[in-house]
Amino acid sequence: MLMSSRYLVNGSPRCCMFCGEPFRPRDGDIEFWRTSAGQHFCSEFCADDAEEAQFRKRRAAAATHPGLGAGSPHL
């Protein structure tokens, strides 16, 4: 979800969680992407790349630990 804000609340992220770039200003507002999990990204591309990296990490963990595969009660 694309968000814009004129004001950054103290403690709010100021940089992309994936690439580390600061959020860009646009028409006097700071523009960033926020996921439903509350993570902040500089663009939809970084948000997608972070989601893909997380998927690959979970898939690799499931491959090394067969008991954690799909349908496992341990998820």
Residue pairs with C-beta under 8 A, 6 or more apart in sequence:
1 33
1 34
1 35
1 36
2 31
2 32
2 33
2 44
3 31
3 32
3 33
3 34
4 26
4 29
4 30
4 31
4 32
5 29
5 30
5 32
6 28
6 29
6 30
8 14
8 30
12 40
13 32
13 40
14 22
14 23
15 21
15 22
15 23
15 42
16 22
16 23
16 32
16 40
16 41
16 42
16 43
16 46
17 39
17 40
17 41
17 46
17 50
18 41
18 42
18 46
18 47
18 49
18 50
18 53
19 42
19 46
21 42
22 42
23 30
23 31
23 32
23 40
23 42
24 30
24 31
24 42
25 31
32 40
32 41
32 42
33 40
33 41
33 42
33 43
33 44
33 46
33 47
34 40
34 41
35 41
35 47
35 51
39 47
39 50
41 47
41 50
61 68
62 68
62 69
62 70
67 74
68 74
68 75
